[in-house]
Amino acid sequence: MRTLLCLFFGLVALPTLAAEWALNETDRILDRQEVDALTAGQTLVFYDDGQSKYSVGGAYSYTYASGESAFGRYEIEEDGTVCIIYRNGFSRCDRYVQSGARIILLTEKGLRFPVRPAAKK
């Protein structure tokens, strides 16, 4: 299984490197360390009430506003790209960028999903 995951992430990384991300002029791509600090052990909430939960050990889940969840594993590439392989076989790679004061998840297809600021304690 470990070999399959390594093979998968190796194959996914190739198209990611060639991807042309639809960046805005004000976007600053977060590097690997910044993405790790943003995600490791954290749950990011989006404005559509979806939630991405990144466990420290690489487990990942996305919970839709409806309450349904999709589970998988994630890996942060050297360039900061986050690649997820879901249990159902679907996979995707995304980037996190800072645009002004906002953090935004940017898909390879150019979709932009702003992350809600964390609630102040």
TORBA-57124 format. One record per residue: chain; z, x, y of N, C-alpha, C in turn. Coordinates in steps of 0.2 Angstrom, whole numbers, plus 2048, in hexadecimal, padded with zeros to 3 digits. Each point is the difference from the previous one (the first is absolute). Layout:
<pts>
A	Z	X	Y	Z	X	Y	Z	X	Y .
...
</pts>
This chain:
<pts>
A	800	804	7FA	800	7FC	806	800	804	806 .
A	804	806	800	801	804	806	7F9	803	801 .
A	7FC	802	7FB	7FA	803	801	7FB	7FB	803 .
A	800	7FA	7FE	7FC	7FB	802	801	7FF	808 .
A	807	800	802	801	7FF	807	7FE	806	804 .
A	801	806	7FD	7FD	806	804	7F8	800	801 .
A	7FD	7FE	7FA	7F9	7FF	800	7FE	7FB	806 .
A	803	7FA	7FF	7FF	7FB	805	800	802	807 .
A	806	803	802	801	802	807	7FC	806	802 .
A	7FE	804	7FB	7FB	805	802	7F9	7FD	801 .
A	7FE	7FB	7FD	7FA	7FC	801	800	7FC	807 .
A	806	7FD	801	800	7FC	806	800	805	806 .
A	803	806	800	800	804	805	7F9	802	803 .
A	7FC	801	7FB	7F9	802	802	7FD	7FB	805 .
A	7FF	7FA	7FF	7FD	7FB	804	804	800	807 .
A	807	800	7FF	804	800	806	7FE	806	805 .
A	7FF	806	7FD	7FF	805	805	7F9	7FF	804 .
A	7FC	7FD	7FC	7F9	7FE	803	800	7FA	805 .
A	805	7FC	800	801	7FA	803	800	801	808 .
A	7FC	7FC	804	800	801	807	805	7FA	802 .
A	806	802	802	805	7FB	802	7FE	7FE	807 .
A	800	7F9	801	7FE	7FD	807	806	801	804 .
A	801	805	803	805	802	805	7FE	7FD	807 .
A	805	7FE	804	800	7FF	807	801	806	804 .
A	7FE	800	806	801	806	804	808	802	801 .
A	804	7FB	800	807	802	801	804	801	7F9 .
A	7FC	800	7FA	804	801	7FA	801	807	7FF .
A	806	801	7FD	802	807	7FE	802	7FF	7F8 .
A	7FC	804	7FC	801	7FF	7F9	807	804	7FE .
A	804	7FC	7FD	807	803	7FD	7FE	805	7FB .
A	804	806	800	7FF	805	7FB	804	7FE	7FA .
A	7FF	804	7FA	804	7FE	7FA	808	800	801 .
A	803	804	804	807	800	801	802	7FA	804 .
A	7FC	7FE	805	802	7FA	804	7FF	7FA	7FB .
A	7FB	800	7FC	7FF	7FA	7FC	805	7FF	7FB .
A	802	806	7FD	806	800	7FB	806	7FE	804 .
A	802	802	806	806	7FE	803	7FF	7F8	802 .
A	7FB	7FE	801	7FF	7F9	802	800	7FB	7F9 .
A	7FE	803	7FB	800	7FB	7FA	805	802	7FB .
A	803	806	7FE	804	801	7FB	806	7FC	800 .
A	801	7FC	7FB	806	7FC	800	800	7FA	805 .
A	7FB	7FE	803	800	7FC	805	7FB	7F9	7FE .
A	802	7FB	804	7FC	7FA	7FF	7FD	7FF	807 .
A	7F9	800	801	7FD	7FF	806	7FE	7F8	800 .
A	801	7FD	806	7FE	7F9	801	7FB	7FF	805 .
A	7FB	7FC	7FE	7FA	7FF	804	800	7F9	804 .
A	7FC	7FF	804	801	7FA	804	7FD	7FA	7FD .
A	7FD	801	7FA	7FF	7FA	7FC	805	7FF	7FB .
A	806	803	801	806	7FF	7FB	7FF	804	7FA .
A	7FB	803	7FE	7FF	804	7FA	805	806	801 .
A	802	803	7FA	805	805	800	7FD	806	7FB .
A	800	806	802	7FE	805	7FC	807	804	7FE .
A	802	801	7FA	806	803	7FE	7FE	807	7FC .
A	802	805	803	7FE	807	7FD	807	803	7FE .
A	800	800	7F9	806	803	7FD	7FF	808	800 .
A	806	803	800	800	808	801	7FC	803	7FA .
A	801	7FD	7FA	7FD	802	7FA	7F8	7FF	7FF .
A	7FD	7FC	805	7F9	7FF	7FF	7FE	7F9	7FF .
A	806	7FC	7FE	7FE	7F9	7FF	7FF	7FC	806 .
A	7FB	7FB	800	7FE	7FC	805	7FF	7F9	7FF .
A	802	7FC	805	7FF	7F9	7FF	7FE	7FD	807 .
A	7FB	7FB	800	7FE	7FC	805	802	7F9	7FF .
A	804	7FD	805	802	7F9	7FF	7FD	7FD	806 .
A	7FC	7FA	7FE	7FD	7FC	804	805	7FB	804 .
A	7FE	7FD	805	804	7FB	804	802	7FB	7FB .
A	7FC	7FE	7FB	801	7FB	7FB	806	802	7FB .
A	801	806	800	806	802	7FC	7FD	804	7F9 .
A	7F9	7FF	7FF	7FD	803	7FA	800	808	802 .
A	800	804	7FA	800	807	801	7FB	803	7FB .
A	7FE	806	803	7FB	804	7FC	804	807	7FF .
A	800	803	7FA	803	806	7FF	7FB	805	7FE .
A	803	807	801	7FC	805	7FE	803	807	802 .
A	7FC	805	801	803	807	802	7FC	802	805 .
A	803	804	805	7FD	803	805	801	808	800 .
A	7FB	803	804	800	807	801	7FE	802	807 .
A	803	804	803	7FE	803	807	7FC	806	7FF .
A	7F9	800	802	7FC	806	7FF	802	805	806 .
A	7FD	806	7FF	802	805	805	7FE	7FE	807 .
A	7FB	7FC	801	7FE	7FF	807	803	7FA	802 .
A	805	7FD	7FC	804	7FA	803	7FD	7F9	7FD .
A	7FB	800	7FD	7FD	7FA	7FD	805	7FE	7FB .
A	801	7F9	800	804	7FD	7FB	7FC	7FC	7FB .
A	800	802	7F9	7FC	7FD	7FB	804	7FC	7FB .
A	7FF	7FA	7FF	804	7FC	7FC	7FB	7FE	7FA .
A	803	800	7FA	7FD	7FD	7FA	805	7FB	7FD .
A	7FD	7F9	801	804	7FB	7FD	800	7FF	7F9 .
A	804	7FD	7FD	801	7FE	7F9	7FA	7FC	7FD .
A	7FD	7FC	805	7FA	7FC	7FE	7F9	804	800 .
A	801	807	802	7FA	804	800	7FD	801	806 .
A	801	7FC	805	7FE	800	807	803	806	803 .
A	7FC	804	804	802	805	804	7FE	801	807 .
A	803	803	804	7FE	801	807	803	806	803 .
A	7FD	802	806	803	806	804	800	7FE	807 .
A	805	801	803	801	7FE	807	803	806	804 .
A	7FF	800	807	803	805	805	805	7FC	804 .
A	805	804	802	805	7FD	806	7FE	804	806 .
A	7FF	7FC	805	7FF	804	807	805	7FD	805 .
A	801	804	805	804	7FE	806	7FB	7FE	805 .
A	801	7FA	803	7FB	7FE	805	805	7FD	806 .
A	801	805	805	805	7FE	805	807	800	7FD .
A	804	7FB	801	806	800	7FD	800	7FD	7F9 .
A	7FB	7FD	7FD	7FF	7FD	7FA	7FE	805	7FA .
A	803	7FE	7FA	7FD	803	7FA	7FC	7FB	7FD .
A	7FA	802	7FE	7FB	7FC	7FD	7FD	802	7F9 .
A	800	7FC	7FB	7FD	801	7FA	7F8	7FF	801 .
A	7FC	805	7FE	7F9	800	801	7FD	800	7F9 .
A	7FC	7FB	7FE	7FC	800	7FA	7FA	804	801 .
A	7FD	802	7FA	7FA	803	800	7FA	7FC	803 .
A	801	7F9	7FF	7FB	7FC	803	801	7FE	807 .
A	805	804	803	801	7FF	807	804	7FB	803 .
A	804	7FC	7FB	804	7FB	802	807	803	802 .
A	803	7FD	805	806	803	803	806	7FB	7FF .
A	805	803	7FE	806	7FC	7FF	806	803	803 .
A	802	7FE	806	806	803	804	806	7FE	7FC .
A	805	805	800	806	800	7FC	805	7FD	806 .
A	804	7FB	7FE	805	7FE	804	805	805	801 .
A	803	801	806	805	805	802	806	7FE	7FB .
A	804	805	7FE	806	7FE	7FC	805	7FD	805 .
A	804	7FB	7FD	805	7FC	803	806	805	802 .
A	802	800	806	805	804	803	807	7FE	7FD .
A	804	804	7FE	806	7FF	7FD	806	800	805 .
</pts>
